[in-house]
Amino acid sequence: MKNLLPFELQQKISKQKAVKIITGLNNFSINSIIKIVKATELGQASYVDIAANPKIISTIKSINSFPLCVSSIEPLELLDCVIKGADIIEVGNFDIFYDKKIFCLLNKY
């Protein structure tokens, strides 16, 4: 399988020296996210995990080429984010639902 990650990020991950900064799964404030992405770049972290929102991905990618990760349980949402430039997708990240008393049960087949 071909690795589609940016080469520099591939190297960091293979050396187990990658650092992910999380802006917050529920953080849809573009101003807040921009500040965090800029700080992440200055701090030389490896990549940023942002809300799975195509408009946010597009905005961030228009001002910065830093690798972006998104998490969702919605396949179409992930696809839309990839189309807008997300570099990494994570299927899952259910923590946001626990406070709302929503639990996802997955069947093994």
N, CA, C and O atoms as a GROMACS GRO file, in nm:
protein
  436
    1MET      N    1   0.084  -0.116   0.000
    1MET     CA    2   0.000   0.000   0.000
    1MET      C    3   0.090   0.124   0.000
    1MET      O    4   0.188   0.130   0.073
    2LYS      N    5   0.054   0.222  -0.082
    2LYS     CA    6   0.131   0.344  -0.093
    2LYS      C    7   0.102   0.437   0.024
    2LYS      O    8  -0.013   0.457   0.061
    3ASN      N    9   0.207   0.492   0.083
    3ASN     CA   10   0.193   0.587   0.193
    3ASN      C   11   0.175   0.726   0.134
    3ASN      O   12   0.262   0.776   0.064
    4LEU      N   13   0.062   0.789   0.163
    4LEU     CA   14   0.030   0.920   0.106
    4LEU      C   15   0.062   1.036   0.199
    4LEU      O   16   0.037   1.152   0.164
    5LEU      N   17   0.118   1.008   0.316
    5LEU     CA   18   0.153   1.114   0.409
    5LEU      C   19   0.269   1.198   0.355
    5LEU      O   20   0.352   1.147   0.279
    6PRO      N   21   0.274   1.326   0.392
    6PRO     CA   22   0.392   1.406   0.355
    6PRO      C   23   0.519   1.336   0.404
    6PRO      O   24   0.521   1.280   0.513
    7PHE      N   25   0.625   1.340   0.322
    7PHE     CA   26   0.747   1.265   0.350
    7PHE      C   27   0.805   1.296   0.488
    7PHE      O   28   0.844   1.205   0.561
    8GLU      N   29   0.811   1.425   0.523
    8GLU     CA   30   0.867   1.464   0.653
    8GLU      C   31   0.788   1.401   0.768
    8GLU      O   32   0.847   1.358   0.867
    9LEU      N   33   0.657   1.398   0.756
    9LEU     CA   34   0.573   1.337   0.859
    9LEU      C   35   0.594   1.186   0.863
    9LEU      O   36   0.596   1.127   0.971
   10GLN      N   37   0.609   1.123   0.748
   10GLN     CA   38   0.638   0.979   0.744
   10GLN      C   39   0.764   0.949   0.824
   10GLN      O   40   0.769   0.853   0.902
   11GLN      N   41   0.867   1.030   0.803
   11GLN     CA   42   0.995   1.008   0.873
   11GLN      C   43   0.978   1.022   1.024
   11GLN      O   44   1.029   0.940   1.100
   12LYS      N   45   0.907   1.127   1.067
   12LYS     CA   46   0.887   1.147   1.211
   12LYS      C   47   0.811   1.031   1.273
   12LYS      O   48   0.845   0.985   1.382
   13ILE      N   49   0.708   0.985   1.205
   13ILE     CA   50   0.628   0.874   1.257
   13ILE      C   51   0.712   0.746   1.263
   13ILE      O   52   0.707   0.673   1.361
   14SER      N   53   0.790   0.721   1.158
   14SER     CA   54   0.872   0.598   1.157
   14SER      C   55   0.978   0.600   1.267
   14SER      O   56   1.019   0.495   1.315
   15LYS      N   57   1.022   0.719   1.306
   15LYS     CA   58   1.120   0.732   1.414
   15LYS      C   59   1.054   0.749   1.551
   15LYS      O   60   1.121   0.768   1.652
   16GLN      N   61   0.922   0.742   1.552
   16GLN     CA   62   0.842   0.759   1.674
   16GLN      C   63   0.872   0.893   1.740
   16GLN      O   64   0.887   0.902   1.862
   17LYS      N   65   0.880   0.998   1.657
   17LYS     CA   66   0.908   1.133   1.707
   17LYS      C   67   0.803   1.232   1.657
   17LYS      O   68   0.831   1.351   1.643
   18ALA      N   69   0.685   1.184   1.631
   18ALA     CA   70   0.577   1.271   1.583
   18ALA      C   71   0.497   1.324   1.702
   18ALA      O   72   0.470   1.253   1.798
   19VAL      N   73   0.461   1.452   1.692
   19VAL     CA   74   0.381   1.515   1.796
   19VAL      C   75   0.257   1.573   1.730
   19VAL      O   76   0.266   1.654   1.638
   20LYS      N   77   0.140   1.531   1.780
   20LYS     CA   78   0.013   1.582   1.729
   20LYS      C   79  -0.043   1.683   1.828
   20LYS      O   80  -0.049   1.656   1.948
   21ILE      N   81  -0.083   1.799   1.777
   21ILE     CA   82  -0.149   1.901   1.857
   21ILE      C   83  -0.297   1.896   1.824
   21ILE      O   84  -0.335   1.896   1.707
   22ILE      N   85  -0.381   1.892   1.926
   22ILE     CA   86  -0.526   1.880   1.907
   22ILE      C   87  -0.591   2.015   1.935
   22ILE      O   88  -0.576   2.071   2.044
   23THR      N   89  -0.665   2.066   1.836
   23THR     CA   90  -0.734   2.195   1.855
   23THR      C   91  -0.867   2.176   1.924
   23THR      O   92  -0.921   2.271   1.982
   24GLY      N   93  -0.920   2.057   1.920
   24GLY     CA   94  -1.047   2.027   1.986
   24GLY      C   95  -1.152   1.980   1.886
   24GLY      O   96  -1.180   2.047   1.787
   25LEU      N   97  -1.208   1.867   1.914
   25LEU     CA   98  -1.308   1.807   1.825
   25LEU      C   99  -1.432   1.894   1.811
   25LEU      O  100  -1.500   1.889   1.708
   26ASN      N  101  -1.461   1.972   1.912
   26ASN     CA  102  -1.577   2.061   1.911
   26ASN      C  103  -1.538   2.207   1.888
   26ASN      O  104  -1.622   2.296   1.903
   27ASN      N  105  -1.414   2.232   1.853
   27ASN     CA  106  -1.369   2.369   1.831
   27ASN      C  107  -1.390   2.406   1.684
   27ASN      O  108  -1.316   2.362   1.597
   28PHE      N  109  -1.492   2.486   1.658
   28PHE     CA  110  -1.521   2.531   1.522
   28PHE      C  111  -1.489   2.679   1.504
   28PHE      O  112  -1.530   2.740   1.404
   29SER      N  113  -1.418   2.737   1.599
   29SER     CA  114  -1.378   2.878   1.592
   29SER      C  115  -1.255   2.890   1.503
   29SER      O  116  -1.145   2.852   1.543
   30ILE      N  117  -1.274   2.943   1.383
   30ILE     CA  118  -1.163   2.951   1.288
   30ILE      C  119  -1.048   3.035   1.344
   30ILE      O  120  -0.932   3.003   1.320
   31ASN      N  121  -1.080   3.142   1.417
   31ASN     CA  122  -0.973   3.225   1.475
   31ASN      C  123  -0.890   3.148   1.576
   31ASN      O  124  -0.768   3.160   1.578
   32SER      N  125  -0.956   3.070   1.660
   32SER     CA  126  -0.887   2.987   1.758
   32SER      C  127  -0.800   2.883   1.689
   32SER      O  128  -0.684   2.862   1.727
   33ILE      N  129  -0.854   2.819   1.588
   33ILE     CA  130  -0.781   2.714   1.517
   33ILE      C  131  -0.659   2.772   1.445
   33ILE      O  132  -0.552   2.711   1.448
   34ILE      N  133  -0.675   2.888   1.382
   34ILE     CA  134  -0.562   2.951   1.314
   34ILE      C  135  -0.450   2.980   1.413
   34ILE      O  136  -0.333   2.955   1.384
   35LYS      N  137  -0.484   3.032   1.530
   35LYS     CA  138  -0.382   3.061   1.632
   35LYS      C  139  -0.309   2.934   1.674
   35LYS      O  140  -0.187   2.934   1.689
   36ILE      N  141  -0.384   2.827   1.694
   36ILE     CA  142  -0.324   2.700   1.737
   36ILE      C  143  -0.234   2.644   1.627
   36ILE      O  144  -0.125   2.595   1.656
   37VAL      N  145  -0.279   2.651   1.502
   37VAL     CA  146  -0.199   2.600   1.390
   37VAL      C  147  -0.069   2.678   1.378
   37VAL      O  148   0.038   2.620   1.357
   38LYS      N  149  -0.077   2.811   1.390
   38LYS     CA  150   0.045   2.893   1.383
   38LYS      C  151   0.140   2.860   1.498
   38LYS      O  152   0.261   2.851   1.478
   39ALA      N  153   0.086   2.842   1.618
   39ALA     CA  154   0.169   2.806   1.733
   39ALA      C  155   0.231   2.668   1.715
   39ALA      O  156   0.346   2.644   1.752
   40THR      N  157   0.153   2.578   1.657
   40THR     CA  158   0.202   2.442   1.631
   40THR      C  159   0.321   2.445   1.536
   40THR      O  160   0.420   2.375   1.555
   41GLU      N  161   0.308   2.528   1.433
   41GLU     CA  162   0.417   2.540   1.336
   41GLU      C  163   0.541   2.602   1.402
   41GLU      O  164   0.653   2.554   1.381
   42LEU      N  165   0.522   2.707   1.480
   42LEU     CA  166   0.635   2.770   1.549
   42LEU      C  167   0.701   2.673   1.648
   42LEU      O  168   0.823   2.673   1.663
   43GLY      N  169   0.618   2.592   1.713
   43GLY     CA  170   0.670   2.495   1.809
   43GLY      C  171   0.726   2.369   1.746
   43GLY      O  172   0.777   2.281   1.815
   44GLN      N  173   0.717   2.361   1.614
   44GLN     CA  174   0.770   2.249   1.534
   44GLN      C  175   0.709   2.115   1.570
   44GLN      O  176   0.777   2.012   1.568
   45ALA      N  177   0.579   2.116   1.601
   45ALA     CA  178   0.509   1.988   1.618
   45ALA      C  179   0.495   1.924   1.480
   45ALA      O  180   0.530   1.986   1.379
   46SER      N  181   0.446   1.803   1.475
   46SER     CA  182   0.441   1.729   1.349
   46SER      C  183   0.316   1.755   1.267
   46SER      O  184   0.322   1.768   1.145
   47TYR      N  185   0.201   1.762   1.335
   47TYR     CA  186   0.076   1.787   1.265
   47TYR      C  187  -0.032   1.831   1.363
   47TYR      O  188  -0.014   1.823   1.484
   48VAL      N  189  -0.144   1.877   1.308
   48VAL     CA  190  -0.252   1.931   1.389
   48VAL      C  191  -0.380   1.852   1.363
   48VAL      O  192  -0.412   1.819   1.249
   49ASP      N  193  -0.451   1.820   1.471
   49ASP     CA  194  -0.580   1.752   1.463
   49ASP      C  195  -0.688   1.858   1.482
   49ASP      O  196  -0.694   1.923   1.587
   50ILE      N  197  -0.773   1.876   1.379
   50ILE     CA  198  -0.877   1.978   1.387
   50ILE      C  199  -1.014   1.916   1.363
   50ILE      O  200  -1.025   1.800   1.323
   51ALA      N  201  -1.117   1.994   1.388
   51ALA     CA  202  -1.255   1.947   1.369
   51ALA      C  203  -1.274   1.904   1.224
   51ALA      O  204  -1.222   1.966   1.131
   52ALA      N  205  -1.350   1.798   1.205
   52ALA     CA  206  -1.377   1.745   1.072
   52ALA      C  207  -1.483   1.832   1.004
   52ALA      O  208  -1.602   1.798   1.001
   53ASN      N  209  -1.438   1.943   0.950
   53ASN     CA  210  -1.527   2.038   0.885
   53ASN      C  211  -1.459   2.085   0.757
   53ASN      O  212  -1.354   2.149   0.763
   54PRO      N  213  -1.516   2.054   0.641
   54PRO     CA  214  -1.452   2.089   0.514
   54PRO      C  215  -1.420   2.238   0.499
   54PRO      O  216  -1.317   2.273   0.441
   55LYS      N  217  -1.507   2.326   0.549
   55LYS     CA  218  -1.480   2.469   0.538
   55LYS      C  219  -1.357   2.509   0.618
   55LYS      O  220  -1.276   2.591   0.574
   56ILE      N  221  -1.344   2.450   0.736
   56ILE     CA  222  -1.226   2.480   0.819
   56ILE      C  223  -1.100   2.427   0.752
   56ILE      O  224  -0.998   2.496   0.748
   57ILE      N  225  -1.106   2.304   0.700
   57ILE     CA  226  -0.991   2.246   0.631
   57ILE      C  227  -0.948   2.337   0.516
   57ILE      O  228  -0.831   2.370   0.502
   58SER      N  229  -1.044   2.378   0.436
   58SER     CA  230  -1.016   2.463   0.322
   58SER      C  231  -0.952   2.595   0.364
   58SER      O  232  -0.856   2.641   0.302
   59THR      N  233  -1.005   2.656   0.469
   59THR     CA  234  -0.951   2.783   0.518
   59THR      C  235  -0.808   2.766   0.567
   59THR      O  236  -0.720   2.845   0.531
   60ILE      N  237  -0.784   2.665   0.648
   60ILE     CA  238  -0.650   2.643   0.702
   60ILE      C  239  -0.551   2.612   0.590
   60ILE      O  240  -0.440   2.664   0.589
   61LYS      N  241  -0.591   2.527   0.496
   61LYS     CA  242  -0.503   2.492   0.385
   61LYS      C  243  -0.474   2.611   0.294
   61LYS      O  244  -0.371   2.613   0.227
   62SER      N  245  -0.563   2.710   0.291
   62SER     CA  246  -0.540   2.827   0.207
   62SER      C  247  -0.433   2.920   0.265
   62SER      O  248  -0.377   3.003   0.193
   63ILE      N  249  -0.405   2.908   0.394
   63ILE     CA  250  -0.306   2.995   0.458
   63ILE      C  251  -0.185   2.920   0.510
   63ILE      O  252  -0.088   2.983   0.554
   64ASN      N  253  -0.188   2.786   0.507
   64ASN     CA  254  -0.082   2.708   0.567
   64ASN      C  255  -0.079   2.569   0.504
   64ASN      O  256  -0.184   2.514   0.471
   65SER      N  257   0.039   2.514   0.487
   65SER     CA  258   0.049   2.379   0.429
   65SER      C  259   0.078   2.273   0.534
   65SER      O  260   0.115   2.160   0.501
   66PHE      N  261   0.061   2.309   0.661
   66PHE     CA  262   0.089   2.216   0.771
   66PHE      C  263  -0.001   2.093   0.761
   66PHE      O  264  -0.119   2.108   0.727
   67PRO      N  265   0.050   1.972   0.789
   67PRO     CA  266  -0.034   1.852   0.782
   67PRO      C  267  -0.152   1.859   0.880
   67PRO      O  268  -0.136   1.895   0.997
   68LEU      N  269  -0.271   1.824   0.830
   68LEU     CA  270  -0.393   1.830   0.910
   68LEU      C  271  -0.454   1.691   0.923
   68LEU      O  272  -0.457   1.612   0.828
   69CYS      N  273  -0.503   1.663   1.043
   69CYS     CA  274  -0.571   1.537   1.075
   69CYS      C  275  -0.713   1.570   1.118
   69CYS      O  276  -0.735   1.669   1.188
   70VAL      N  277  -0.808   1.488   1.078
   70VAL     CA  278  -0.947   1.503   1.122
   70VAL      C  279  -0.998   1.369   1.170
   70VAL      O  280  -0.953   1.264   1.124
   71SER      N  281  -1.093   1.373   1.262
   71SER     CA  282  -1.155   1.251   1.315
   71SER      C  283  -1.306   1.261   1.300
   71SER      O  284  -1.364   1.367   1.322
   72SER      N  285  -1.367   1.151   1.265
   72SER     CA  286  -1.513   1.148   1.254
   72SER      C  287  -1.559   1.003   1.249
   72SER      O  288  -1.481   0.911   1.223
   73ILE      N  289  -1.687   0.986   1.275
   73ILE     CA  290  -1.748   0.854   1.257
   73ILE      C  291  -1.836   0.854   1.132
   73ILE      O  292  -1.902   0.755   1.102
   74GLU      N  293  -1.836   0.967   1.059
   74GLU     CA  294  -1.916   0.982   0.938
   74GLU      C  295  -1.827   0.971   0.814
   74GLU      O  296  -1.747   1.061   0.789
   75PRO      N  297  -1.838   0.862   0.737
   75PRO     CA  298  -1.751   0.843   0.620
   75PRO      C  299  -1.757   0.958   0.519
   75PRO      O  300  -1.654   0.999   0.466
   76LEU      N  301  -1.875   1.011   0.492
   76LEU     CA  302  -1.886   1.118   0.394
   76LEU      C  303  -1.821   1.247   0.444
   76LEU      O  304  -1.764   1.323   0.366
   77GLU      N  305  -1.830   1.271   0.572
   77GLU     CA  306  -1.764   1.387   0.631
   77GLU      C  307  -1.612   1.376   0.613
   77GLU      O  308  -1.545   1.474   0.581
   78LEU      N  309  -1.559   1.256   0.636
   78LEU     CA  310  -1.416   1.234   0.617
   78LEU      C  311  -1.376   1.252   0.471
   78LEU      O  312  -1.273   1.312   0.441
   79LEU      N  313  -1.458   1.201   0.380
   79LEU     CA  314  -1.429   1.217   0.237
   79LEU      C  315  -1.427   1.364   0.198
   79LEU      O  316  -1.337   1.408   0.127
   80ASP      N  317  -1.525   1.440   0.244
   80ASP     CA  318  -1.529   1.584   0.215
   80ASP      C  319  -1.404   1.655   0.267
   80ASP      O  320  -1.352   1.746   0.203
   81CYS      N  321  -1.358   1.614   0.383
   81CYS     CA  322  -1.237   1.675   0.440
   81CYS      C  323  -1.113   1.640   0.358
   81CYS      O  324  -1.026   1.724   0.339
   82VAL      N  325  -1.105   1.516   0.311
   82VAL     CA  326  -0.992   1.475   0.226
   82VAL      C  327  -0.994   1.556   0.096
   82VAL      O  328  -0.889   1.601   0.050
   83ILE      N  329  -1.110   1.573   0.039
   83ILE     CA  330  -1.123   1.652  -0.084
   83ILE      C  331  -1.074   1.795  -0.063
   83ILE      O  332  -1.015   1.855  -0.153
   84LYS      N  333  -1.097   1.850   0.056
   84LYS     CA  334  -1.055   1.986   0.088
   84LYS      C  335  -0.909   1.995   0.134
   84LYS      O  336  -0.857   2.105   0.152
   85GLY      N  337  -0.843   1.879   0.152
   85GLY     CA  338  -0.700   1.882   0.183
   85GLY      C  339  -0.654   1.816   0.311
   85GLY      O  340  -0.536   1.825   0.343
   86ALA      N  341  -0.742   1.750   0.386
   86ALA     CA  342  -0.698   1.680   0.506
   86ALA      C  343  -0.593   1.575   0.468
   86ALA      O  344  -0.609   1.503   0.369
   87ASP      N  345  -0.486   1.568   0.546
   87ASP     CA  346  -0.377   1.476   0.517
   87ASP      C  347  -0.395   1.341   0.586
   87ASP      O  348  -0.350   1.238   0.534
   88ILE      N  349  -0.460   1.341   0.702
   88ILE     CA  350  -0.478   1.220   0.781
   88ILE      C  351  -0.623   1.216   0.828
   88ILE      O  352  -0.678   1.318   0.870
   89ILE      N  353  -0.683   1.099   0.822
   89ILE     CA  354  -0.817   1.083   0.878
   89ILE      C  355  -0.815   0.972   0.982
   89ILE      O  356  -0.743   0.873   0.968
   90GLU      N  357  -0.895   0.991   1.085
   90GLU     CA  358  -0.911   0.889   1.188
   90GLU      C  359  -1.059   0.852   1.194
   90GLU      O  360  -1.145   0.939   1.211
   91VAL      N  361  -1.087   0.726   1.179
   91VAL     CA  362  -1.224   0.680   1.193
   91VAL      C  363  -1.246   0.655   1.341
   91VAL      O  364  -1.186   0.565   1.399
   92GLY      N  365  -1.332   0.735   1.400
   92GLY     CA  366  -1.358   0.718   1.543
   92GLY      C  367  -1.347   0.847   1.618
   92GLY      O  368  -1.390   0.952   1.570
   93ASN      N  369  -1.289   0.839   1.735
   93ASN     CA  370  -1.278   0.949   1.831
   93ASN      C  371  -1.415   0.974   1.891
   93ASN      O  372  -1.481   1.073   1.862
   94PHE      N  373  -1.456   0.883   1.975
   94PHE     CA  374  -1.590   0.883   2.033
   94PHE      C  375  -1.600   0.963   2.164
   94PHE      O  376  -1.710   0.979   2.216
   95ASP      N  377  -1.488   1.012   2.216
   95ASP     CA  378  -1.489   1.082   2.346
   95ASP      C  379  -1.591   1.195   2.355
   95ASP      O  380  -1.651   1.217   2.460
   96ILE      N  381  -1.611   1.265   2.244
   96ILE     CA  382  -1.703   1.379   2.244
   96ILE      C  383  -1.846   1.337   2.279
   96ILE      O  384  -1.924   1.418   2.329
   97PHE      N  385  -1.880   1.212   2.253
   97PHE     CA  386  -2.017   1.166   2.275
   97PHE      C  387  -2.045   1.124   2.419
   97PHE      O  388  -2.161   1.122   2.461
   98TYR      N  389  -1.942   1.090   2.494
   98TYR     CA  390  -1.962   1.034   2.627
   98TYR      C  391  -2.034   1.129   2.722
   98TYR      O  392  -2.121   1.086   2.798
   99ASP      N  393  -1.999   1.259   2.719
   99ASP     CA  394  -2.068   1.356   2.805
   99ASP      C  395  -2.216   1.370   2.769
   99ASP      O  396  -2.298   1.408   2.853
  100LYS      N  397  -2.248   1.338   2.644
  100LYS     CA  398  -2.388   1.347   2.599
  100LYS      C  399  -2.462   1.216   2.621
  100LYS      O  400  -2.577   1.200   2.578
  101LYS      N  401  -2.397   1.121   2.689
  101LYS     CA  402  -2.453   0.989   2.718
  101LYS      C  403  -2.484   0.910   2.591
  101LYS      O  404  -2.579   0.831   2.586
  102ILE      N  405  -2.402   0.931   2.487
  102ILE     CA  406  -2.414   0.856   2.363
  102ILE      C  407  -2.297   0.758   2.357
  102ILE      O  408  -2.181   0.799   2.366
  103PHE      N  409  -2.328   0.632   2.343
  103PHE     CA  410  -2.224   0.530   2.338
  103PHE      C  411  -2.239   0.452   2.207
  103PHE      O  412  -2.349   0.413   2.169
  104CYS      N  413  -2.128   0.431   2.140
  104CYS     CA  414  -2.129   0.361   2.011
  104CYS      C  415  -2.089   0.216   2.036
  104CYS      O  416  -1.982   0.189   2.091
  105LEU      N  417  -2.173   0.127   1.997
  105LEU     CA  418  -2.145  -0.016   2.010
  105LEU      C  419  -2.114  -0.071   1.872
  105LEU      O  420  -2.195  -0.059   1.780
  106LEU      N  421  -1.999  -0.130   1.856
  106LEU     CA  422  -1.959  -0.184   1.729
  106LEU      C  423  -1.966  -0.337   1.735
  106LEU      O  424  -1.920  -0.399   1.832
  107ASN      N  425  -2.021  -0.395   1.632
  107ASN     CA  426  -2.028  -0.540   1.624
  107ASN      C  427  -1.904  -0.592   1.554
  107ASN      O  428  -1.855  -0.531   1.459
  108LYS      N  429  -1.852  -0.704   1.601
  108LYS     CA  430  -1.740  -0.769   1.535
  108LYS      C  431  -1.796  -0.876   1.442
  108LYS      O  432  -1.863  -0.969   1.487
  109TYR      N  433  -1.768  -0.864   1.316
  109TYR     CA  434  -1.810  -0.965   1.217
  109TYR      C  435  -1.696  -0.997   1.128
  109TYR      O  436  -1.709  -1.080   1.038
   0.00000   0.00000   0.00000
